Amino acid sequence: MTFTDAPSRLPVLASRTDQLADSAVGAVLRLTDGHDVIALAAGSPAPETYCHQEFTDATTRLLSQGGLPLRYGDASGLPELRSWIAARESAELGRPVDAGQVLLTHGSQQGLDLLCKALLDPGDVVFVDRPSYVGALQVFRLFQARVVDLPLGSDEGLDRLEAALSVEERAKIIYVVPTFANPTGATLDTAHRRRLAALAQRYGCVLVEDDPYRDLGYDTVAPRPAAATSAVAGAVRMGTFSKVLFPAARLGHLVLPPFLTDVLMKFKQAADLGNSLLMQQVVHELVQEPGFLATRLEHARHLYRRRRDALVSALADSFEGALEFEVPHGGFFVWARLPGGADATALLAAAVEEGVSFVPGTDFYATGPDPSTLRLSFSCTRAEDIVEGVARLERAWRTLRKGPRS
């Protein structure tokens, strides 16, 4: 037999691969490949906010100390950085958080993966907001969960959640992006956070608060986390440095309740033996510097506020005033609904021809998607380009309304 011989058969892939789906943003990027477009699709931090020089200086200082930053580290994360996160979370929650409750991850996405490994068996139920972060939906489906989406920012949605929890024996997780959410930009108010926490506590669910945009408020201060409003034994807090420092850090964190701490530490060790020690040390070197983070955040908020204002102003003056959208008070996104029930996926094809991109809203729904919705990102596009991008989007919409030429 030679190496060129074809095998008699190939291994059968695991059943979970049936749940794999392409990312909405990835699909848009492929569609726009080869086109010169104004990007209103990807929710990436603005390169202008990256702390390039500070990163370079901190890395140089650390490497001048010898080879220690290049060794393996603790799989749970750099102790000094975990302590810094614990102190910050203690202030947010109004109660002590121990550094031993903090687990550093390769971005928030790995945090979701580890949580699902620990909590979900096939057929278990996860409750999410409607619509919800598409990356979380992908992970939940990969673990063969039954995902139920409800409008958790409303009394009606929470009533439906309570009714479902009262009869659902396999409910495991309630997942929310509570502050300046992806994709809607919406923020859960204090009353709804308190009720979510109370429901999670009453019915024995893990409440996962994924809060990557919490520090990026432009007009308002974010409400306290749900875990601070009501005692909940199964509260998990998720955070990331990607949005406030630079995304290449790939450094997220989980703040875990005691019953999850040990098992997730073991899952993390089995997954990758830990994050880059050098990157953790660089991040700690930066954030522990007095005034550094506050200065970076103020710069980022000013930049994003200007871009947000450019987008909402342009949208208000376009589409004959018929586009439905809410002005977000923070984060990276505007969620909109096209007039007349127009199809956002059909609009995307026309928009790319006009030279602008966005993400159709259908992938952000676990069930029953609204095809007229779309997500527009303002974070990494200059204000003047945003205005031009909306003009191109409106032209595409007008073209779509006319229909194909006979």
N, C-alpha and C positions, 0 to 999 in steps of 0.2 A: 504493500500500500504506500502510495506517495502522498505528500501533503496537498497535492492538487485534487485528490479524489474527493468527491462530494460525500458527506456523511449520509448514512442510510436514513437517518431522521434527526431532527433537531429537538432539543428539550422544549417541553411545553412551558410557556410563561405562566407565572403566578396569576391567579384570578384577579388580584388587585390591579393588574395592569389594564384591565377592562375599564377601570375608572379614570385612567389618565386622560387629561384633556389639555389642549393647548391654552396658553394664557391669552387673555383678550388683547393685552398690549403687544405680545409677541406676534399675534396675527396681524395687527395693524402695522407693525414695523415691516413685516414681510410684504404687505400690500403696498407700502409706500417705498419699498426698495427701488432705487433708480429714479425716484421722483424728487424734485426739489420742493419740499413742503415746509410750511410753518407748522411746527409740532405743538398741538394742543392735546396730545395723547398721553405721553409718559409722565407719570407723577414723580419725577426725579428732582432732588434738590438742585438749586441753581449753582453752577460752577463758581459763580462770584462769591458764594458763601463758604467755599472750601477754605480751610485754614492751612493753605499750602506752605507758607513760610514757617509758621509755627510748628507744623508737622515736621518739616525739614530740620529745624533747629532742635526740636525735642529728640528726634531720632539720632542726630549727630551727638548730642549730649549723652544719650544712653549708650550708644556704641563705643564712645570714648572710654567707657568704664570697663571694657573688656568683653569677653564672650558670654557673660551671664544672660543678657537679654535674648540670646539665640538658643538657649537650652529649651528642653521641655518644661512645661509648667503644670500646675494643678489643673486637673480636668474640670474642676468646678469654676475655675477662674482665678485671676490674680487677687489675693486676699485684700490688698490695699484698695483696689478698684471696687471690689464687692462691698467693702466697708463704706466707701464713698457713696455708692448707690443706696446702701441701707440707710445711711444718714439722711439722704435726700428723700427717700420714700417715707421715712419716719416723720419728716416734716409735712409731707403731703397727706399722710394718713392720720396724723395726730396721735400716733401711738408708736411704741418702739418696734423697729424691724431689726432683726439680728442679721449680721452679715452671712450667717450660715443658711439663711433662707434665700439668698441671692445666688442664682446660677447664670453664668455668662454663656451665651450661645452665639452661633454663627448667624447673626441677624435674627430678627423676630421670627422669620419663617421656620428656622430650626426649632425655636421654642414651641411653635405650634405642633411640629412633627413629634417632638419629645412628649408633649402633653397627650397627644393622641395615642402614642405607643403605650403610655401608662394607663389611659382611661378607657379607650374605646375597643370594644369587640364589634365584629360585624353585626349590623342591625341596631346598635345603640343609637340613641336619639340626641342630636345636637340642635339647639334652638339658636337662630341667628336673626339679626335685624333684616328688614326687607326694604331696600336692597342691602347687600353686605360686601365686604372685601373679598374679591374674587380669589386671592391667594389662599385665604382661609377655607373657602368653599372647596378648592382643589384638594387641600390636605384632608378635610373631613371626608370627602368622597373617596379618596385613596384608601382610607381606613374603613371604607364600606359602611359608614354611618348613614343613618336616615336623617337628612337635614331638613328642618322645618323653619321656614322664614315667616316672621311676623313683624309688623311695624312697632318695634319696641319703644319708640319715642312717643307713643300715644297711649292714652288711657285704654282705648279700645284694644290695642295690640297687647297690652299687659293683662287685660281681662282675658283675652284669648290664651295667652301664655299660662295664666293661672289655671284656667279650665283644662288645658292640655296636661299640665304637670299633675293635676289632681287624679288623672286616670292613666297617665303614661308611666309604666313600670320600668322602662329602659332609658329614661332621661338621664343624661350624664353631664352635659355641658350647656351652659348659656354663654354665648360668645358675643361680645359687643366691641365696637370701636366707638367709645363714648364721647370723644371730643374731636370736633372738626373732622368728621368721619370720612374715610374713603369708602364709597365714592361720593357721598351726598354733601359733605361739608357740614352736616348737621351735628348738633351737640345735645346730648341728653341733659335735661334739667335736673336739679337736685331731687325733686320729688320722684321722678322716674328712676333715678339712680337708687334712691332709698328703697323703692318698691322692688326693683330688680334684686337687690341684695337680700331683702326679706324673703322673696320667693325662692331664691337659691338656697337660703338657709332652711326654710321650712320644708322644702322637698328634696334636700340632700344632693343638689347639683353643684358642680364646680362653676363658679362665675369667673369667666376670663375677660379681663379688661385689657384690651390691646390699645395702648395709648401713645402712638408714635408722634402725634401732632400736638400734644398737650402744651408744649412750650411755644407754639407758633400761633398765638392769638393776636389779632390785629386791632380789635375793637373792644374786647372784653376779656375778663379773667375767667379761666375755666373753672367750673364747679369742682368741688372736692370729689375724689374718686368714690365710686359706689361702695368700695370696701371701707371707706371712712364714714359712711352715713349710717351703716347698720352692721351689727355683728354678723359675720358670715364665715363659717369655719372653712369653707372651700374656696376662698377668694384667691385668684391668681392675677398678678399685675405683670403686664408685658411692656417693655420699653426698648428703645434703640438709640444708638449714637449716630445712625445714618443721616437723620434729618437735621441734626444740629451741628455735626462736625463734617463728615464726608461719608458717602455711601460705601467706599472701598474699605472702610474699617471692618465691615461685616461683623459688627459687634452689637448684639442685642442682649437683653437680660430678662429673666423671670424672677419675680418675687413670689415665693411658694409658701403655702400653708405647711405646717409640720408633717402632715401625713403623706405629702407628696415629695418632700425634700430628698430623702434618701434614695427613693426609687428613680427619680429623675436624674440625680447625680450619677447613678449607675448607668442609666441609659445614655447619658452624655458621654461618659467614659467609653462605653462600648461603641458609640457612633464615630468618634473622631479623636479621642484622647485629649481633647481640649483645644481652645482657640490659640492663635499665635500669641506667644508670650510677649514678643516684641511689640505687637500692635496694642495689646492690653496695657503695657507699660507706657507706650507713647500716649495713649488716650488718658491714662491716669495722670501722667505728667502735665497734660494740657488742662484737664478739668479741675485739678486741685490748685492751679495757679489763681490767686485772688483776682476776681474781676474778669477773668478770661471768658467764662461761659456767658456771663451777663452781657458783655460787650458783643460777643458773637451773635447772641440771640437778638439783641437790639438791631444790629446790622441786618440780620436775616428778616426780621419782622418788617423793617422799613422797606426793604426790597420787595418782599412778597405782597405787602399791603398795596404798594404802587401798581404791581402787576394785577392783583385782584381787582383793584378799582378800574383799571383799564379794561379788563374783560367784562365786568358787569355793566360798565357804562356803554361799551360797544354793543353788548347784547340787548340792552334796553332800547337802543336806538335802531335796532335791526329787526328783521322778521316781521315788519309791520306791527311791532309791539305785541305779537301774539305768542312769542316763546315764553313758556313757563319756567321760572327758575327762582331759587332762593339765594340771597346774598350770603355767602359763608363768612363767619367772623374769624376764621383762622384756617389753617391747613393749606392744601394745594388745589382744591377742586371746586368746580361749580357743576351741579347736577341740573339737567334741563330736560324739558319735555317738548317735543316738536308739536306745532299746531296741527289740527286736523287729523291727528292720528298717523302722521307721516312715519315711514319706516326709517329708523336711524341707520340700519345696516345698508339700505339702498342709498341713503344720503352719503354714507362714507365713500362709496365708490365714486360718486359725483364730486365729492369734496376733494379727493385725492387728485382728480383731474384738474381741479381748480388750484391745487397746491396748498392744501391744509389737511391736517389729520385730527382725529378725536377718537374716543372709544365708544362704540355703541353700548347701550346699557344692559343688553339682554344677559350677558355673562355674569352680571352682579346679582342675579336672582337665583335662588335655589330652586324655586318652582314658579310657574306661571309668569314668565318675563313680560315686561311692558316694552314692546318693540319701538315705541316712540321716544324712549329715553336715551340720553347720552351723557357721557362724562367729559368735561372740558378741564384740562389742567393749565394753570397759569404759572407754575413754579419756575420752569426753566426756559421761558421765552420772554424776550424783551417786550416792554409795554408797547412800543410802536409796532412791533411785529404781531402782537396780539390783536391790535386794532385792525391791521391788514388781514390777519387770519380770519377774524369774524366777518369782514367784508367778503372774503372768498367763500366762507361757509354760507353766507346768505345768497351769494350767486349760485352756489350749488343747489341750495334749497329751491330757488326760483326755477332753475333748470329742471329739477326733479318734479316740481308741480306742473310744469308744462307737459310732461310726459314725452315718450318717444315720438320722433317725427315720423309721419306716415310716408 
